[in-house]
Amino acid sequence: MSPSISAAVARPMRLAREFLTDTRATTSIEYALLASCVAVGIVTIVGALGTTVRDNLWQKVLDALQS
């Protein structure tokens, strides 16, 4: 094999090896999954608290204004 052919094969192999061992994207995906789980939790809690506040506080205010 001539030197130019082996260099042409070695470079893509090195790039493929670097791509497969790169963990930066994995960390980014983990952080994105964690942030989305936190966001779902916040939305759930705010939704439940919003219903409670509406039923307990605003309904009392509405009843007081009507009488």
N, C-alpha and C positions, 0 to 999 in steps of 0.2 A: 504494500500500500504506500502511495506517495505521501510525503509530509502534508501536502495541501488537503488531501482527502481525509487523513486522520485528524487534522485540525478542524476540518469542516464537520466531522462527526463528533469530535470531542466538545466543541462549543455548545451545540444543542443539548448534548447529554448533560453538560455542566449546568446549563440553564434549567433544564427539566429537574435536575436534582435540587437546585436551589429553590425552585418553585414548590416542590413537594415538601421541603423541610422548612419553609417559611411559615411561622406561626403568628405573624402579626394580624392577619385577617381573622384567624380563629379567635384571638382575644377581642377583636372588634365585634365579632358576632356574639360572643358571650356577653359583652357589655350591652349590646342591643337587646338581647333576650332578657337580661336582668332588668333593663329600663322598661321594657314592655310589660313585664310582670308587675313591676311597681306601679305603672300607669293603670293597669287593669284593677289592681287593688285600690288605688285612689278613686277611680271612677265608681267602683262598687261601694266604697264607704261613703262617698259624697252622695251617691244616689239614695242609699239607705237613710242617711242623715237628712237629706233634703225632704224625703217623704215624711219623716218624723217631725221635722220642723214645720212643714206645711200643715200637718194634721194637728199638732199640739199648739203651736203658737199662732199661726195665721188664722186658723179656724176660730180661736178664742177672740182674736181681734175683730174678725168679721161678725161673730155673734154679738160682741159688745157694741159695734157700730149699728147693727140692725135694731137693737132694742131701745 
